[in-house]
Amino acid sequence: MKVPSNRRLAKHLGVSETAVRKAEKAGRIHREPDGSWDLDKVLANWSANTDDVQQRSAQPKGMKPTPTAAVNSVRETLQQSGQGAGAGGMTFMQAKTADMVLRAQLRKIELEEKKGSLIDREQTLAKVFQLARQSRDAWQNWPARVSSRMAAELDVDDHTMHICLERYVREHLEELSIAKLTLD
């Protein structure tokens, strides 16, 4: 079939007239001697000499590929909010709903932060560690403080009482650290 103009050829190919002119200038397609286009020859040359990945027509018009991570994030958000995304494609309304849910969650966190009801995780962990260390140190120092008084009350040797108390406190602290490790 003969096509008389660049505009009609572009319409048949689904590209712009500029793309037809560029392809002709680059030598990817050729006119007939009478100046018209042979559509069958042009289609064959176009597909042989054109990279499909670089063509806009390879994707639906106005659509860009959506990263898998974004789709998975939307699906996860919908599941958390009690709405499931179907196994097939995701609708625009589902994506819009997920966006609204995420924005609401973000606003809630920002509000709690402004109210001062949120605490910094790193600071909290550091404070808990500091308190645990102070408690451990207090227990380790306890036998030295009380062993002589206990020995006097029980009428036993001071040094023996101190050694015995230290051993039992150390064993108890070790038991506590083992219990903590099994909870992690």
C-alpha positions in Angstrom: 0.0 0.0 0.0 1.3 3.4 -1.0 1.3 6.3 1.6 1.7 9.7 0.1 2.9 11.8 3.1 5.0 11.7 6.2 1.9 12.6 8.3 -0.1 9.6 7.1 2.9 7.3 7.5 3.4 8.5 11.0 -0.3 7.8 11.7 0.1 4.2 10.4 3.2 3.7 12.4 1.8 5.2 15.6 4.6 7.8 15.9 5.1 11.5 15.3 5.8 13.0 12.0 9.2 14.1 13.4 10.1 10.5 14.2 9.4 9.6 10.5 11.6 12.5 9.3 14.4 11.4 11.8 14.2 7.8 10.7 14.4 8.8 7.0 17.4 11.1 7.7 19.1 8.3 9.6 18.6 5.9 6.7 16.4 3.5 8.7 13.5 3.9 6.2 13.5 4.8 2.5 11.0 6.5 0.1 10.0 5.0 -3.2 11.4 6.7 -6.4 8.1 8.6 -6.9 8.4 10.1 -3.4 5.7 8.1 -1.7 6.1 5.5 1.0 5.5 1.7 0.5 3.9 0.8 3.8 5.0 -2.9 3.8 8.6 -2.0 3.1 8.6 0.8 5.7 7.1 -1.5 8.4 9.7 -4.1 7.7 12.6 -1.6 7.8 11.0 0.2 10.9 10.9 -3.0 12.9 14.3 -4.2 11.8 16.1 -0.8 12.4 14.2 0.5 15.5 14.9 -0.4 19.1 11.5 -1.2 20.7 12.7 -0.2 24.2 13.2 3.4 23.1 9.8 3.6 21.6 7.0 5.4 23.4 4.5 3.0 21.9 6.2 0.1 23.8 4.2 1.4 26.9 0.6 2.5 27.1 0.3 6.2 26.3 0.9 8.4 29.3 1.9 5.4 31.5 5.4 4.8 33.0 6.4 1.5 34.4 5.8 1.2 38.2 8.6 -0.2 40.3 7.8 -3.5 41.9 8.8 -2.1 45.3 6.2 0.7 45.1 3.5 -1.8 44.1 4.4 -4.1 47.0 4.4 -1.2 49.4 0.9 -0.2 48.3 -0.3 -3.8 48.6 1.3 -4.1 52.2 -0.3 -0.8 53.2 -3.7 -1.9 52.0 -3.4 -5.2 53.9 -2.4 -3.4 57.1 -5.5 -1.2 56.8 -7.8 -4.2 56.4 -8.3 -3.9 52.6 -6.7 -6.5 50.4 -5.3 -5.7 47.0 -6.3 -8.3 44.5 -3.9 -10.9 43.2 -4.2 -9.3 39.7 -3.4 -5.7 39.0 -3.9 -2.9 41.4 -6.6 -0.3 40.7 -6.1 3.4 40.9 -8.6 3.6 43.8 -6.6 1.0 45.8 -3.4 3.0 45.2 -5.2 6.2 46.2 -6.5 4.6 49.3 -3.1 3.3 50.3 -1.7 6.8 49.8 -4.4 8.3 52.0 -3.7 5.7 54.7 0.0 6.4 54.7 -0.6 10.1 54.8 -2.9 9.7 57.8 -0.4 7.5 59.6 2.4 10.1 59.0 0.2 12.9 60.3 -0.6 10.9 63.4 3.1 10.3 64.1 3.9 14.0 63.5 1.1 15.0 65.9 2.3 12.6 68.6 5.8 13.9 68.1 4.6 17.5 68.5 2.6 16.5 71.7 5.8 15.0 73.1 4.2 11.5 73.5 6.9 9.9 71.4 10.3 9.0 72.8 13.6 8.6 71.0 14.5 4.9 70.7 18.3 5.5 71.0 18.0 7.7 74.0 15.7 5.2 75.7 18.0 2.3 75.1 20.9 4.2 76.4 19.0 5.2 79.6 17.9 1.5 80.2 21.4 0.3 79.7 22.7 3.0 82.1 20.1 2.0 84.8 20.9 -1.7 84.4 24.6 -1.0 84.8 23.9 1.1 88.0 21.8 -1.7 89.4 24.5 -4.3 88.7 27.1 -2.1 90.3 25.0 -1.5 93.4 24.5 -5.3 93.8 28.2 -6.0 93.3 29.1 -3.4 96.0 26.4 -4.6 98.5 28.4 -7.5 100.0 31.3 -5.2 100.9 28.9 -2.8 102.7 26.9 -5.4 104.7 29.1 -8.4 105.2 30.8 -7.2 108.4 27.5 -6.3 110.0 26.0 -9.6 109.0 29.1 -11.4 110.3 28.8 -9.6 113.7 25.1 -10.6 114.0 25.7 -14.2 113.1 29.0 -14.4 115.0 31.0 -15.6 112.0 34.3 -14.6 110.3 34.0 -11.2 108.4 36.1 -12.4 105.5 34.3 -15.7 105.1 30.9 -13.9 105.1 32.1 -11.3 102.5 33.4 -14.1 100.2 30.2 -16.1 100.5 27.9 -13.1 99.8 30.0 -12.0 96.8 29.8 -15.5 95.3 26.0 -15.7 95.7 25.4 -12.1 94.4 27.7 -12.9 91.4 25.8 -16.1 90.6 22.4 -14.3 90.9 23.5 -11.6 88.5 24.8 -14.2 86.1 21.4 -15.9 86.2 19.7 -12.6 85.4 21.9 -12.0 82.4 21.2 -15.5 81.1 17.5 -15.0 81.5 17.8 -11.7 79.6 19.6 -13.4 76.7 16.9 -16.0 76.4 14.2 -13.2 76.1 16.0 -11.6 73.2 
